[in-house]
Amino acid sequence: MSILNWTYLFVGLSFSLYLFIAWRVRVKDTQGFYVAGRDVPAYANGMATAADWMSAASFISMAGLISTMGYAGSVYLMGWTGGFVLLALCLAPYLRKMGHYTVPEFIGDRYESDVARVIAIICAVFISFTYVAGQMRGVGVVFSRFLNVDISTGVFIGMFIVFIYATLGGMKGITWTQVAQYWVLITAFLVPTIAISIQLTGHVIPSFGMGATLIEPAVVGQTNFLLNALDGTLTDFGWHAYTEAFEGKWSKFNVFATALTLMVGTAGLPHVIVRFYTVKNVQAARWSAFWALLFISILYLSAPSLASFSRYYMIHTLNGSSAETLPDWFHSWEKTGLILWLDDGDGLVRYSGDQSNEIFRSGKIGTGELESIKNKHQVWLSGDTANGMNGRQLLLDKQLSGPDRDIIMLAAPEMASLSNWIIAFVAAGGLAAALSTASGLLLVISSSIANDLYYRTLNPKASQKNQLLVGRMTIAVAVVIAGYFGLNPPGFVGQVVAFAFGLASASFFPAILLGIFNQRVGTVPAICGMLSGISLTAYYIINCVFLNGDRWTLGMIENGITPEAFGMIGMLVNFAIVFIMTPFFPPPSDRVKAIIQSVRSPEA
């Protein structure tokens, strides 16, 4: 069968499974809607947590990040996994023992303030919408390539599916749907990775294949080791070596700061924390973290291998090709606008790291203008434009760069000429990764509005029926907003998700950590810390990414602090303000101190 027919089959079967599960476990009470009845087994919760957390950023974008960044890409591996150690040891068991539904509910009760609760709600919604923007973009990328539909149509399909199973089953439906989605996404990731490893190096285990020798070197006389071959090829073509550390903006400081930001951001993400409210007891919460990290490691130990294989294939299938010999995978992805060849007139592809590079992505150019460039690029690149501006300057002015990192993992099976069913299966895995996280984020938004704002703050006498109604209406509105972000994404998937981690690290992590382990911190310092941390971090990201502002160097940081790393600065500012203000404001009440002490005391 063709790739399209296989894709229809896999996507249709997987979507039918998700909807069937949501229908079977649909809920009629708030406990089932918000925390899945608190009866999810630890191993199943770990699997659901892995699917919830391994979003489109992990499945689609992370391999692309590592493939283009090389050594520096390991910062995402360290940051996105290390946070689970913090979560398991410092937060999850204590939060589960408190017995709340959401993070804003914990903050509101711990700091005895509806103002603190509302600020936490705003932070949770802001973080969740930032995160979900990346997921909906991932949905659009997958649909636009594999189902031959517009990105907008793909986003609408994804919106509809998520809305159905999120509103029907709430957290219970989402949890068991995510268990199914985990098996879809992990299988779809491993099958092509293992197949490519065998094809390139003869090793079944991809991690061994990455460090092994190539069966057939692309250049006669070239070194047989894959990583050595990549290093040599990249340096010859004008890029930095693949295994070279601390290159460009990724200085030692930025690598450290980004890893720490992603770690504490993981421990502070509301849609991850809420998963530990769904188990029976504290022991199950600890085991959930163990199972989640185990299930996550299966993909994360394989991602660097796929990234290396993909970079090798991309270089050797593109560079030196002509219009007649360009590989089929390039023509398939060119239709999406995420990869583009603009010839300089010699008829040969130059995929290099210097000014002669001819491989780009459509960037901010509209579809009509993109077609115009594709039709006239040979004339423009020769410098014969009406306004005297050559093609290279035109590309820079239009902020083109590429190829888009989000296509590298999805295109890898096609680069390696794998079977059509494997190529299509990857599409189903990408959708499972994006939709599983999107549904968890939408439920966080729903619970923040329906439980924390409507029930806990505005209408404490609301019935469960009204709470469920408000929760489902909130999901409907949130789905529409998420769809808008999917159509107008603020960046590529991995970058947007990293921003969400930075916002979480600067706002929630200090408030939760100090709320559990410091009985002296009161209401006003905690509120000021959260507001200052998230405001400063949001300002820096917006200023650097969207307003082209200068990065802060603090007088010593080479190339400035990257937006992905700034969450650490926001977190330190949060901590500093809390510690400075705490002596000047009253401590919590004796009731709250007693609750904190009981939460920290071992169970009999």
C-alpha positions as CSV (number, residue, x, y, z in Angstrom):
1,M,0.0,0.0,0.0
2,S,1.0,3.6,-0.4
3,I,2.2,5.8,2.5
4,L,-1.1,7.7,2.4
5,N,-3.2,4.5,2.8
6,W,-1.0,3.1,5.5
7,T,-1.3,6.5,7.3
8,Y,-5.1,6.4,7.1
9,L,-5.1,2.9,8.5
10,F,-2.7,3.5,11.5
11,V,-4.2,6.9,12.3
12,G,-7.8,5.7,12.0
13,L,-7.1,2.6,14.2
14,S,-5.3,4.6,16.9
15,F,-7.9,7.4,17.0
16,S,-10.7,4.8,17.2
17,L,-8.8,3.2,20.2
18,Y,-8.5,6.5,22.0
19,L,-12.2,7.3,21.5
20,F,-13.3,3.8,22.6
21,I,-11.2,4.1,25.8
22,A,-12.6,7.5,26.6
23,W,-16.2,6.2,26.1
24,R,-15.6,3.2,28.3
25,V,-14.2,5.1,31.2
26,R,-16.3,8.3,31.0
27,V,-16.9,9.9,34.4
28,K,-19.8,11.6,36.2
29,D,-18.1,13.0,39.3
30,T,-15.4,15.6,40.0
31,Q,-12.9,13.1,41.5
32,G,-13.0,11.0,38.4
33,F,-12.8,14.1,36.2
34,Y,-9.9,15.7,38.0
35,V,-7.8,12.9,39.6
36,A,-9.1,9.7,37.9
37,G,-10.8,8.5,41.2
38,R,-7.3,8.2,42.8
39,D,-7.2,4.5,41.9
40,V,-4.7,4.3,39.0
41,P,-2.0,1.6,39.5
42,A,1.5,2.9,39.9
43,Y,2.9,1.2,36.7
44,A,-0.1,2.5,34.6
45,N,0.3,6.0,36.0
46,G,4.0,5.9,35.2
47,M,3.2,4.9,31.6
48,A,0.6,7.7,31.4
49,T,3.0,10.2,32.9
50,A,5.6,9.2,30.3
51,A,3.1,9.7,27.5
52,D,1.9,12.9,29.0
53,W,5.4,14.3,29.4
54,M,7.0,12.9,26.2
55,S,5.2,15.4,24.0
56,A,5.8,16.3,20.4
57,A,9.0,18.0,21.7
58,S,10.4,14.6,22.7
59,F,9.0,12.5,19.8
60,I,9.3,15.0,16.9
61,S,11.6,17.9,17.9
62,M,14.3,16.4,20.3
63,A,16.0,14.3,17.6
64,G,16.0,17.3,15.4
65,L,17.5,19.5,18.1
66,I,20.3,17.0,18.8
67,S,20.8,16.4,15.0
68,T,21.4,20.1,14.3
69,M,23.1,21.0,17.6
70,G,25.3,17.9,18.1
71,Y,26.9,17.6,21.5
72,A,25.0,20.6,22.9
73,G,21.7,18.9,22.2
74,S,22.4,16.6,25.2
75,V,21.3,19.5,27.4
76,Y,17.7,18.5,26.6
77,L,18.3,14.9,27.5
78,M,19.8,15.8,30.8
79,G,17.2,18.5,31.7
80,W,14.1,16.7,30.7
81,T,15.0,13.5,32.5
82,G,16.8,14.8,35.6
83,G,13.7,16.7,36.7
84,F,12.0,13.4,37.6
85,V,14.6,12.7,40.3
86,L,13.7,16.0,41.9
87,L,10.0,15.3,41.4
88,A,10.2,11.8,43.0
89,L,12.3,12.9,46.0
90,C,11.3,16.4,46.8
91,L,7.7,17.0,45.6
92,A,5.5,14.2,44.4
93,P,5.1,12.2,47.7
94,Y,4.4,15.3,49.7
95,L,1.9,16.7,47.3
96,R,0.1,13.4,47.1
97,K,-0.1,13.3,50.9
98,M,-1.7,16.8,50.9
99,G,-4.5,15.3,48.8
100,H,-5.3,18.2,46.5
101,Y,-6.6,18.1,42.9
102,T,-4.3,20.7,41.4
103,V,-1.1,22.8,42.0
104,P,-3.1,26.1,42.4
105,E,-5.2,24.4,45.0
106,F,-2.1,23.4,47.0
107,I,-0.6,26.9,46.7
108,G,-3.9,28.6,47.7
109,D,-4.3,26.4,50.8
110,R,-0.6,26.4,51.8
111,Y,-0.3,30.1,51.6
112,E,-3.8,30.8,52.9
113,S,-4.7,33.2,50.2
114,D,-7.2,33.3,47.3
115,V,-4.9,35.9,45.8
116,A,-2.1,33.3,45.8
117,R,-4.5,30.8,44.3
118,V,-5.5,33.1,41.5
119,I,-1.9,34.0,40.7
120,A,-1.1,30.3,40.6
121,I,-4.1,29.8,38.3
122,I,-2.8,32.5,35.9
123,C,0.7,30.9,36.0
124,A,-0.8,27.4,35.3
125,V,-2.9,28.6,32.4
126,F,0.0,30.7,30.9
127,I,2.4,27.8,31.1
128,S,-0.1,25.3,29.8
129,F,-1.0,27.4,26.8
130,T,2.7,28.0,26.0
131,Y,3.3,24.3,26.2
132,V,0.2,23.3,24.2
133,A,1.2,25.6,21.3
134,G,4.1,23.3,20.6
135,Q,1.8,20.2,20.6
136,M,-0.7,21.6,18.2
137,R,2.1,22.7,15.8
138,G,3.3,19.1,16.0
139,V,-0.1,17.9,15.0
140,G,-0.2,20.3,12.1
141,V,3.2,19.2,10.8
142,V,2.3,15.5,10.9
143,F,-1.0,15.9,9.2
144,S,0.3,18.3,6.5
145,R,2.9,15.8,5.4
146,F,1.3,12.4,5.9
147,L,-2.3,13.0,5.1
148,N,-1.7,15.6,2.3
149,V,-4.0,18.2,4.0
150,D,-3.4,21.8,5.0
151,I,-1.8,22.4,8.4
152,S,-5.1,24.1,9.4
153,T,-7.1,21.1,8.5
154,G,-4.8,18.8,10.5
155,V,-5.0,21.1,13.6
156,F,-8.8,21.1,13.4
157,I,-8.8,17.2,13.3
158,G,-6.5,17.1,16.3
159,M,-8.7,19.6,18.2
160,F,-11.8,17.5,17.6
161,I,-10.2,14.3,18.8
162,V,-8.7,15.8,21.9
163,F,-12.0,17.6,22.8
164,I,-14.0,14.4,22.6
165,Y,-11.9,12.2,24.9
166,A,-10.9,15.0,27.3
167,T,-14.5,16.0,27.9
168,L,-15.9,12.5,28.1
169,G,-13.5,10.8,30.4
170,G,-11.7,13.7,32.2
171,M,-8.5,12.7,33.9
172,K,-9.7,9.0,34.1
173,G,-10.2,8.9,30.3
174,I,-7.1,10.8,29.6
175,T,-5.0,8.5,31.9
176,W,-6.0,5.3,30.2
177,T,-5.9,6.8,26.8
178,Q,-2.3,7.9,27.5
179,V,-1.4,4.4,28.4
180,A,-2.4,3.3,24.9
181,Q,-0.7,6.4,23.4
182,Y,2.5,5.5,25.2
183,W,2.7,2.1,23.4
184,V,1.9,3.7,20.1
185,L,4.5,6.4,20.3
186,I,7.3,4.3,21.8
187,T,6.8,1.5,19.2
188,A,6.6,4.1,16.4
189,F,9.9,5.6,17.6
190,L,11.8,2.4,18.1
191,V,10.9,0.6,15.0
192,P,12.5,3.0,12.5
193,T,15.4,3.8,14.9
194,I,16.3,0.1,15.2
195,A,15.8,-0.5,11.4
196,I,18.1,2.4,10.5
197,S,20.7,1.2,13.0
198,I,20.7,-2.2,11.5
199,Q,20.9,-0.7,8.0
200,L,23.8,1.6,8.7
201,T,25.8,-0.3,11.3
202,G,24.4,-3.7,11.7
203,H,23.6,-3.2,15.4
204,V,20.1,-3.9,16.8
205,I,20.6,-1.6,19.8
206,P,20.6,2.0,18.4
207,S,22.9,3.3,21.2
208,F,25.5,0.8,20.2
209,G,25.0,1.6,16.5
210,M,25.7,5.3,17.1
211,G,29.2,4.5,18.4
212,A,29.9,1.7,15.9
213,T,31.4,1.6,12.4
214,L,29.4,2.1,9.2
215,I,28.8,-0.9,7.0
216,E,29.3,1.2,3.9
217,P,31.1,4.6,4.3
218,A,29.7,7.3,2.0
219,V,33.2,8.2,0.9
220,V,35.8,5.7,-0.1
221,G,38.7,5.8,2.3
222,Q,36.6,7.7,4.9
223,T,36.7,6.6,8.5
224,N,34.3,3.8,9.3
225,F,33.0,5.2,12.7
226,L,29.7,7.0,12.3
227,L,30.5,9.9,14.7
228,N,34.0,10.4,13.2
229,A,32.4,10.4,9.7
230,L,29.9,13.0,10.9
231,D,32.6,15.2,12.4
232,G,34.8,15.1,9.3
233,T,31.9,15.8,6.9
234,L,30.5,18.6,8.9
235,T,33.8,20.4,9.3
236,D,34.5,20.0,5.6
237,F,31.2,21.6,4.8
238,G,31.7,24.6,7.2
239,W,29.8,23.4,10.3
240,H,31.3,22.8,13.7
241,A,32.1,19.2,14.5
242,Y,29.1,17.1,15.6
243,T,30.8,16.0,18.9
244,E,32.3,19.4,19.6
245,A,31.3,20.9,23.0
246,F,30.1,24.4,23.9
247,E,29.8,25.8,20.4
248,G,28.3,29.2,19.5
249,K,25.6,30.4,21.8
250,W,25.8,27.1,23.8
251,S,28.6,28.1,26.1
252,K,29.2,26.2,29.3
253,F,27.0,28.6,31.2
254,N,24.1,28.3,28.8
255,V,24.4,24.5,28.8
256,F,24.4,24.3,32.6
257,A,21.6,26.9,33.0
258,T,19.3,25.3,30.3
259,A,19.8,21.8,31.9
260,L,18.9,23.2,35.3
261,T,16.0,25.2,34.0
262,L,14.5,22.1,32.3
263,M,15.1,20.0,35.4
264,V,13.3,22.3,37.8
265,G,10.8,23.1,35.2
266,T,9.9,19.4,34.9
267,A,9.5,19.3,38.7
268,G,7.2,22.3,38.5
269,L,5.0,21.6,35.5
270,P,1.4,21.4,36.6
271,H,0.3,18.8,34.1
272,V,3.1,16.4,35.3
273,I,2.5,17.1,39.0
274,V,-1.2,16.4,38.8
275,R,-0.5,12.9,37.6
276,F,0.7,12.0,41.1
277,Y,-2.7,12.9,42.5
278,T,-4.3,10.0,40.6
279,V,-2.6,7.2,42.6
280,K,-3.8,5.6,45.8
281,N,-1.1,6.7,48.3
282,V,2.4,8.1,48.8
283,Q,4.2,4.9,48.1
284,A,2.4,4.6,44.8
285,A,3.4,8.2,43.9
286,R,7.1,7.3,44.4
287,W,6.7,4.2,42.3
288,S,4.9,6.2,39.6
289,A,8.0,8.4,39.3
290,F,10.2,5.3,39.0
291,W,8.1,3.7,36.3
292,A,7.7,7.1,34.4
293,L,11.5,7.5,34.3
294,L,12.0,3.9,33.2
295,F,9.5,4.2,30.4
296,I,10.8,7.6,29.3
297,S,14.4,6.3,29.2
298,I,13.5,3.9,26.5
299,L,12.9,6.7,24.0
300,Y,15.6,9.0,25.4
301,L,18.4,6.5,25.1
302,S,17.5,6.0,21.5
303,A,16.9,9.7,20.4
304,P,20.7,10.6,20.1
305,S,21.2,7.6,17.8
306,L,18.3,8.6,15.5
307,A,19.6,12.2,15.5
308,S,23.0,11.0,14.4
309,F,21.6,8.6,11.7
310,S,19.3,11.4,10.4
311,R,22.1,14.0,10.1
312,Y,24.3,11.5,8.3
313,Y,21.5,10.6,5.8
314,M,20.5,14.2,5.3
315,I,23.9,15.4,4.3
316,H,24.8,12.5,2.0
317,T,21.4,12.4,0.3
318,L,21.2,16.2,-0.4
319,N,24.7,17.7,-0.9
320,G,25.8,17.5,-4.5
321,S,22.4,16.4,-5.8
322,S,20.7,18.1,-8.8
323,A,17.1,18.8,-9.6
324,E,16.9,15.4,-11.3
325,T,18.6,13.4,-8.5
326,L,17.1,15.0,-5.4
327,P,15.8,12.2,-3.2
328,D,12.1,11.4,-3.0
329,W,11.9,12.3,0.7
330,F,12.9,15.9,-0.2
331,H,10.1,16.3,-2.7
332,S,7.6,14.9,-0.3
333,W,8.6,17.4,2.5
334,E,9.1,20.3,0.2
335,K,5.3,20.5,-0.2
336,T,5.0,21.4,3.5
337,G,7.3,24.4,3.1
338,L,9.5,23.1,6.0
339,I,12.5,22.4,3.6
340,L,13.3,24.3,0.5
341,W,16.1,24.4,-2.1
342,L,17.0,27.7,-3.6
343,D,19.6,27.1,-6.3
344,D,22.4,29.6,-7.0
345,G,22.3,28.8,-10.7
346,D,24.7,25.9,-11.0
347,G,22.0,23.2,-10.7
348,L,23.7,21.5,-7.7
349,V,22.5,21.4,-4.1
350,R,25.0,23.0,-1.6
351,Y,24.0,21.9,1.9
352,S,26.7,23.5,4.0
353,G,27.3,25.7,7.0
354,D,28.8,28.7,5.1
355,Q,27.2,31.4,3.0
356,S,26.8,29.1,0.0
357,N,24.1,27.0,1.8
358,E,21.0,26.5,-0.4
359,I,18.7,24.6,2.0
360,F,16.2,26.6,3.9
361,R,12.7,26.5,5.3
362,S,9.8,28.8,4.4
363,G,9.9,30.6,7.8
364,K,7.7,33.7,7.9
365,I,7.0,33.9,4.2
366,G,3.4,33.3,3.1
367,T,2.4,30.6,0.7
368,G,1.9,32.8,-2.3
369,E,5.3,34.6,-1.8
370,L,7.0,31.3,-1.3
371,E,5.7,30.1,-4.6
372,S,7.0,33.3,-6.2
373,I,10.4,32.7,-4.7
374,K,10.5,29.1,-5.9
375,N,9.6,30.2,-9.5
376,K,12.2,33.1,-9.6
377,H,15.0,32.0,-7.3
378,Q,17.5,31.4,-10.0
379,V,17.2,34.9,-11.3
380,W,17.1,36.4,-7.8
381,L,20.1,34.5,-6.6
382,S,22.1,35.8,-9.6
383,G,21.5,39.4,-8.3
384,D,19.2,40.5,-11.1
385,T,16.4,41.8,-9.0
386,A,14.5,45.0,-9.8
387,N,15.6,46.6,-6.5
388,G,19.2,45.4,-6.8
389,M,19.0,43.1,-3.8
390,N,20.4,39.7,-4.3
391,G,18.7,36.4,-3.3
392,R,20.9,35.8,-0.3
393,Q,20.0,39.2,1.2
394,L,16.4,38.5,0.5
395,L,16.5,35.2,2.4
396,L,18.1,37.0,5.4
397,D,15.6,39.8,5.3
398,K,12.7,37.3,5.4
399,Q,14.3,35.4,8.3
400,L,14.6,32.2,6.5
401,S,16.7,29.3,7.9
402,G,16.5,25.6,7.8
403,P,15.6,23.0,7.2
404,D,13.0,23.0,9.9
405,R,14.2,20.9,12.8
406,D,10.8,19.4,13.4
407,I,10.9,17.3,10.1
408,I,14.2,15.5,10.8
409,M,12.7,12.7,13.0
410,L,9.6,12.3,10.8
411,A,11.6,12.3,7.6
412,A,14.2,9.8,8.9
413,P,12.4,6.6,7.7
414,E,12.1,8.2,4.2
415,M,15.7,9.2,4.1
416,A,16.7,5.6,4.9
417,S,14.2,4.3,2.3
418,L,12.3,2.1,4.9
419,S,9.0,0.4,4.1
420,N,5.9,2.5,3.6
421,W,4.2,1.1,6.7
422,I,7.1,2.2,8.9
423,I,6.9,5.7,7.5
424,A,3.2,5.9,8.2
425,F,3.5,4.3,11.6
426,V,5.8,7.2,12.6
427,A,3.0,9.6,11.8
428,A,0.7,7.8,14.2
429,G,3.4,7.9,16.9
430,G,3.9,11.7,16.4
431,L,0.2,12.3,16.7
432,A,0.0,10.1,19.9
433,A,2.8,12.1,21.5
434,A,1.3,15.5,20.6
435,L,-2.3,14.6,21.5
436,S,-1.4,12.8,24.8
437,T,0.3,15.9,26.1
438,A,-2.2,18.3,24.7
439,S,-5.0,16.5,26.5
440,G,-3.2,16.6,29.8
441,L,-2.5,20.4,29.4
442,L,-6.1,21.1,28.5
443,L,-7.3,19.3,31.7
444,V,-4.9,21.4,33.8
445,I,-6.4,24.5,32.2
446,S,-9.9,23.1,32.8
447,S,-9.2,22.1,36.5
448,S,-7.6,25.5,37.2
449,I,-10.6,27.4,36.0
450,A,-13.4,25.0,37.1
451,N,-12.0,23.7,40.4
452,D,-9.6,26.4,41.6
453,L,-11.3,29.6,40.3
454,Y,-15.0,28.7,40.0
455,Y,-15.5,26.3,42.9
456,R,-12.7,27.1,45.4
457,T,-12.8,30.9,44.9
458,L,-16.0,32.2,43.3
459,N,-18.8,29.6,44.2
460,P,-17.9,27.2,47.0
461,K,-21.5,25.9,47.0
462,A,-21.4,24.8,43.4
463,S,-22.7,21.2,42.8
464,Q,-20.6,18.6,41.1
465,K,-22.8,18.8,38.1
466,N,-22.1,22.5,37.7
467,Q,-18.4,21.9,38.3
468,L,-18.2,19.3,35.5
469,L,-20.2,21.6,33.2
470,V,-17.8,24.5,33.8
471,G,-14.8,22.1,33.4
472,R,-16.1,20.8,30.0
473,M,-16.9,24.3,28.8
474,T,-13.4,25.4,29.7
475,I,-11.9,22.6,27.7
476,A,-13.9,23.6,24.7
477,V,-12.7,27.2,24.9
478,A,-9.1,26.0,25.6
479,V,-9.2,23.7,22.6
480,V,-10.1,26.7,20.3
481,I,-7.2,28.8,21.8
482,A,-4.8,25.9,21.4
483,G,-5.9,25.5,17.8
484,Y,-5.1,29.1,17.2
485,F,-1.6,28.6,18.5
486,G,-1.3,25.5,16.3
487,L,-2.0,27.7,13.3
488,N,0.2,30.5,14.4
489,P,3.0,28.9,16.4
490,P,5.5,31.2,18.2
491,G,8.4,28.8,17.2
492,F,9.4,25.3,16.5
493,V,8.1,22.6,18.9
494,G,11.2,22.0,21.1
495,Q,11.8,25.8,21.5
496,V,8.3,26.6,22.6
497,V,8.2,23.7,25.0
498,A,11.5,24.8,26.5
499,F,10.0,28.2,27.1
500,A,7.1,26.6,29.1
501,F,9.7,24.8,31.3
502,G,11.4,28.1,31.9
503,L,8.2,29.7,33.0
504,A,7.4,26.7,35.3
505,S,10.9,26.8,36.9
506,A,10.6,30.5,37.6
507,S,7.1,30.4,39.1
508,F,5.9,27.1,40.6
509,F,9.1,25.3,41.6
510,P,10.2,27.7,44.4
511,A,6.7,28.1,45.7
512,I,6.1,24.4,45.9
513,L,9.5,23.5,47.3
514,L,9.4,26.3,50.0
515,G,5.8,25.5,50.7
516,I,6.8,22.0,51.7
517,F,10.2,22.4,53.4
518,N,10.0,25.9,54.9
519,Q,7.4,26.6,57.6
520,R,8.4,30.3,57.9
521,V,7.5,31.5,54.3
522,G,4.2,33.4,54.4
523,T,1.7,34.6,51.9
524,V,3.1,37.9,50.6
525,P,6.7,36.7,50.0
526,A,5.4,33.7,48.0
527,I,3.1,35.8,45.9
528,C,5.8,38.4,45.1
529,G,8.3,35.6,44.3
530,M,5.9,33.9,41.8
531,L,5.0,37.2,40.1
532,S,8.5,38.4,39.8
533,G,9.9,35.1,38.6
534,I,7.3,34.5,35.8
535,S,7.1,38.1,34.8
536,L,10.9,38.5,34.4
537,T,11.2,35.2,32.5
538,A,8.2,36.0,30.2
539,Y,9.6,39.4,29.5
540,Y,13.1,38.1,28.6
541,I,11.7,35.4,26.3
542,I,9.3,37.8,24.5
543,N,12.0,40.5,24.2
544,C,14.7,38.2,22.8
545,V,12.5,35.9,20.6
546,F,9.8,38.1,19.3
547,L,11.1,41.7,19.6
548,N,14.7,40.8,18.6
549,G,16.1,42.3,21.8
550,D,19.7,41.8,23.0
551,R,20.6,39.0,25.3
552,W,21.9,39.8,28.7
553,T,25.5,39.1,29.3
554,L,25.7,40.2,33.0
555,G,29.2,41.3,32.1
556,M,30.7,37.9,31.8
557,I,28.5,35.4,29.8
558,E,29.8,34.8,26.3
559,N,27.1,35.3,23.6
560,G,24.5,36.2,26.3
561,I,21.9,34.1,28.2
562,T,19.8,32.1,25.7
563,P,16.0,32.4,26.3
564,E,15.8,28.6,26.9
565,A,18.3,29.1,29.9
566,F,16.7,32.2,31.4
567,G,14.3,30.2,33.6
568,M,17.2,29.6,36.0
569,I,17.6,33.4,36.4
570,G,13.9,33.7,37.0
571,M,14.0,31.0,39.6
572,L,16.9,32.5,41.5
573,V,15.1,35.9,41.5
574,N,12.0,34.2,42.9
575,F,14.0,32.5,45.7
576,A,15.9,35.8,46.4
577,I,12.7,37.9,46.8
578,V,11.1,35.3,49.0
579,F,14.1,35.0,51.3
580,I,14.6,38.8,51.5
581,M,10.9,39.5,52.3
582,T,10.1,36.6,54.6
583,P,11.6,38.2,57.8
584,F,9.4,41.3,57.3
585,F,6.0,39.5,57.0
586,P,4.1,37.2,59.3
587,P,4.5,33.4,59.1
588,P,1.7,31.0,58.2
589,S,-0.9,30.1,60.8
590,D,-0.4,27.3,63.3
591,R,-2.9,25.3,61.3
592,V,-0.8,25.4,58.2
593,K,2.4,24.7,60.1
594,A,0.7,21.6,61.6
595,I,-0.3,20.4,58.1
596,I,3.2,20.9,56.8
597,Q,4.6,19.0,59.7
598,S,2.2,16.2,59.2
599,V,3.0,16.0,55.5
600,R,6.7,15.8,56.2
601,S,6.4,13.1,58.9
602,P,6.8,9.5,57.9
603,E,3.5,7.5,57.8
604,A,3.0,5.0,60.6
